[in-house]
Amino acid sequence: MPNVAVVYHSGYGHTKVLAEAVTHGAASVEGAKVLLLPVEEAELHWDELHAADAIVFGSPTYMGSVSAKMKAFMEATSKHWAELKWRDKIAGGFTNSASQSGDKLNTLVDLVIFAMQHGMIWVGLGVPAGNNHSKGSTEDLNRLGAFVGAMAQSNTDQGPDVAPPTSDRQTAEAYGRRIAQIAAWRTR
């Protein structure tokens, strides 16, 4: 029975939609317990984070990197880093931006390095790139072609009720399921 925590920041609600999709996917794994945690509340839940088998980090991409609130959380973990509290936990990450690229890969790399500094084990998306051939579609899973983690794109003139699109939400859900499955496998 894996315990999965999803820690996220969402400035406009779009990244929250992805966090909920990751949570839904993780919860679909038999016996999984999932904690959905806005980054603003994370420092009140250190015990739950230390007890988690997997932690998935989500941040919008702002100016080519994680948001300031996510970065503040990352820096606040340094006291736990020194004690190796998260060593060998499963880790993953997801991000969203308005642009197709928006330098989202850099945000995921920020999260990978953060997880590696904690000694965590990073899990990639595990979904082949979609929408990259003549028969492809924006409805494909992994339509943005990410491998490090889940990426999504939300138009600036659409709210979180519409954006990110269904395919990005489904990609995030598949990612959450993958992370929980790997965490379950490790906890046997």
N, C-alpha and C positions, 0 to 999 in steps of 0.2 A: 504494500500500500504506500505509494509515494505521496509525500507532502510537497506540493509545488506552490511557490509564491510568485506572483506577478506584480512587480513594482514598476509603476509607470508615472510619467508626467504628461499631462495633456493641457495645452494652453487654450485650445478652442473646441475640444471635444472629439476631434478626429482620432487622436492617438488613444483616447479612452475606448473608442469603438474597437480598435485593434486589440487593446488589452482585454476587453470583454470576449472577443473572439478567441484569443489565446487561452483564456480561462475556460471557455466553453469546450474547446478542444481537449485541454488537459483533464477537465472533469469527466470527459467521455471515456476515459480509461478506467476500467473497473478498479474500485477501491481508492482511487485518487482523491485526495483532499486538496483543495485549491484555495489559496488566499489571494484575493484581488486587493491591492494596496496602493492607493495614490501616494506618490512620493512625499507629499506634504505630511502624511501620517506615518511614514515608514519608521521614523526615529522613535515612535511610541511602540514599535513592534519588533524590537531587536530579538527577543526570545523566539518569536515565531520564525523570523528569518534564519536564526542560527539552527533551528530545528528542521528547517526545510531540506528536502533532498535535492531540490532544484529551485533555482531562482532565475526568473526571466525578467529582463530589464527592457523597458520601453520608453522611448523619448521621441518627441518630434525633432526634426532636424531644423535647427535655427542657425542661420548664418554658417551652414556647413558643419555643424557639430551638435552635440547634445545640448539641451536647454540648460539655462543657468540653474534651474531648480534641480534637475537631474545631476548636474555637476556638483551642486552643494551636497546632495545626498551621497554621491560617490566619495567626496572628500570627508564626509562625516563617518564613513566606514573605516577610516584609517586606524582608529583605536582597536577595531576588531581584526583588521589586517595584521597588526602586530602579534595577535594571538592565534593567527591562522584559523579563525572561526569558520571560514567558508571553504577551506581546503578540501578538494575532491568532491565538492558539490557540483551537480550539473548546472550549466549556465547557458543562456540563450538571450537573444535580443531582437527587438523590432523597432522600426521607425516609420515615420510618415513625413512627407513634405508636400508643398503645393506643386512643385515642378516634377517632371518625369524623372530627372536625375536629382537635382537639388542637393547634390553631394551627400546623398544618404549613405553611401558606402562609408564615408568618413565617420559618420555617427556610429555605424555598426563597429567599425574598427576601434573607435573610442571605447565602446562597451566591451569588445573582445579584450583589449589591453587591460581594462579595469578588472575583468574576470580573471585574466591570467595573473595579474598581480596578487589576487586573492588565492591563487592556486586552484582555481575552479577548472572544470572540464567543459569546454565550449561545444555545443551541438549546433551544427549548421542546419539549414532549412531542409535539405533532403528531398526537394521537389525539383524536377527538371524545369529548365527555363521554358516558359510559354510565350506565345505571341512573337516568335522569332523566325517564322517561316511564312510562306505565302498562304498557307491554310490556317495559320494562327489567328488568334482573336484576342481582343482586350478582355474577353470573358474567361480566358485560360487561367488556370492556377499559375502563380508565379509569373504573371504577365510582365513584370519589370525585370525578370531575369536575375534575381538575387540568389546567392548561395550561402553567404555568411549568416544570414538571419532573414527575417521577414521584412519586406519593404512595401510601402503603400504610398499612393498619391491621392491627394484631395484637392480638388479645384478650390481656389480662394473664394469663389462666389457661391459655394455650396456648403451647407451646414452638415453636421455629423449624422443627420437623418438620411442623407443621400451619399455623402462621401466619407471615407473612401468607398470605391465601388465594391459590389458583391464579390468579385473575384479576389480582391485584396483581402477582404474579410475572411473568405474561405481559405485563402493561403495562410493567414494568421491562425485560423482554427486548426488546420492540418499541422502547423508548426507546434502549437500547444500540445496536440495529441502526441506528436513525435517525442517531444521533451518528456512528457509524463510516461510514455512507454519506456524510454531509455532509463528514466529514474526508477521505474518499477522493476526493470530488469536488474539494475544495480542493487536494489534493496532486497532482492530475493535471498 
